[in-house]
Amino acid sequence: MKFIAKNYNKSKETIHNFMWQSLKIFGTQGVTFLIFIIAAKLLNQYEFGVYNYILAIVLFLTIFGDFGISKATTKYVAEYNAIDKEKLRAVLFNSGIIILGFTIFVAIALLIFGKLYLKENYIYAVYLLPLLFLAPIASLYDGIYGGLKRFKQLAAISAISGILAVSFSYILVLNYGLIGALIAQILFYSVLVFLLALGYREFHLKINKSVIIEIGKYSLFFGLANLGYFLYTRVDIMVLGYFGYIKEIGYYEIVNKVFMLLLLPVTILGTVVAPNSTKDFVLGKFEHIKKKMISESLLLGCIGLLIALCGFFVFPLIFKAFLQEYDSLLLIKLLNILLVLIPLRFFSSYISMAYIAPLGYIKIITKYLIIFGVINLILNLILINIIGFIGVIYATLISQILFIIFKDFISFIPTVFKKIQSYPNSK
């Protein structure tokens, strides 16, 4: 009992923040998932495929509207909060200016060139234009709240937004079909941004060149990483759409959403630990960082293995019970391929979010995401021609395993351990 109490007291802040961040995630990604389920149940399989296809393209464009600003903000908010309050108050306005500029450029590009690629589906992308601005701004606020460790407040705002979103989403999809599903996304992000803005008003409306340069420079690596991540994961949908597998996009997205849902706990934990990692690094607690990273990542890898084994037996029952409209055998086949990745992703995603990015090693993630994102795209194009749409799943499996091997075991772990040991005042 004393051992449990001692370890609880040591990790009390992390446990509490994890709980609040979990509620926050349910209010954002969880609600997005519920909207996804509503659309899966109420739309026909072709419309559901179009919904996911258009949403994937617009969310791809938000990468260029944000281009890593929101992720870089988390790091610098945690840093400024510890050493420079004046710069902290300059973050929101100056980061927002960069995002607005990028978003206007992306929106114009979509309006001019979108019809050439999307053809008859172009009009649906136009409906989602507001999302180009709303999604990056929501992420920016999320980065600020996370950097300040205001997880409780963020959770409350996300929960309120989520409850409202689910209520109007069902009505919209039921009455307006595909267009209703798209509008539901816009309304959700509108409510979320409004409440986040009400909750954080400690900022200056003046330009700070130093903040713009610092955040803008570091965000470049996050932006490239996000682009690589899209190629590494989400480009599959665009490839399927290009080859005419619109209906199959729905199957792919159901399996992918389940996969991402299984990864949520480690994602939440990584975002909670990240500000503490930045703080420990600034304060020179390098040996402490090393010990924590080894023990935590290995434990999470083992937990991921157990979750994958449970998923192998549980999800077939869930698919058969709740998704009778779909081919459950195909869904099970696709998911079982991806379950192989769960232990590796638990280990690797946690290291990336809790240590690599917060310690300033985002270049490592960026480099390998781009390399293996391109490899994933090439494998998609090759395998889809050989074995059909299931080829995109095998492409994902291969590229993600290679990415984890190179990012973690060949690059980051040896590099950071060598650097930590070189500090004479390591604690």
Buried (B, 14 or more C-beta within 10 A) or exposed (E): EEEEEEEEEEEEEBEEBBBBBBBBBBBBBBBBBBBBBBBBBBBEBEBBBBBBBBBBBBBBBBBBBBBBBBBBBBBBBBBBBBEBEEBBBBBBBBBBEBBBEBBEEBBEEBEEEBBEBBEEBBEBBBBBBBBBBBBBBBBBBBBBBBBBBBBBBBBBBBBBBBEBBBEBBBEBBEEEBBBBBBBBBBBBBBBBBEBBBEBBEEBBEEEBEEBBEBBBEBBBBBBBBBBBBBBBBBBBBBBBBEBEBBBBBBBBBBBBBBBBEBBBBBBBBBBBBBBBBBBBBEEBBBBBBBEBBEEBBEEBBEBBBEBBEEBBEEBBEEBBEEBEEBEBEBBBBBBBBBBEBBBBBBBBBBBBBBBBBBBEBBBBBBBBBBBBBBBBBEBBBEBBEEEEBBBBBBBBBBBBBBBBBBBBEEBBBEEBBEEBEEEEEBE
